[in-house]
């Protein structure tokens, strides 16, 4: 695991997240009169008679944004270096073992990052493990793994700049959102059935574009995880470019 970060980094990350969680617990006192948010004893009007649905929606969106980013950025650069090994066997080993270790490392950091949001859920909703919060976290973890796999595959194509691979993976997530929408709703319009089915398959294969409150599509997981993994394996089997011979 030291390839993805030192133990000192993990200790400092955990300490900062616990400090932020303690700060949230100490600063938030729930809701006051007229749905006011009480922060350090001061009421902040939110403009809602029942602000809990608003809080649930925003906490879910924050988890769905932060956790995949931490999973991806916490392991993709060391994983990319592992995938740049010289022999095919080393690249395949890096793809299998490196992806698993990168995901575990990113998952550890990501769940630590969620602690302040769970503390806010405890103060505002009365339950740190509300079903909607856990669902958003589960969807975020799956999206983080999808982004990690797609970035690894794109990184094998864009070896000179892995930052662009990260950008393209997030772009594919937006495309996946459109494909999912088309596969669900265009079937009711006068759109060819083959087009709708193709969009539905692409929506499953590309990074998940669903909302954090959507139920997890377990049947789509084999395709959504298998497609980028297969693509990365095929690219890893390609022969590496021979080093340029220096001039005499």
Helices and strands as residue ranges (DSSP letters): G 2-4, H 7-27, E 28-31, G 33-35, E 37-39, E 42-44, H 52-73, H 76-83, H 88-93, I 94-98, H 99-113, H 115-125, H 131-157, H 162-185, G 186-188, H 193-205, G 218-220, H 221-237
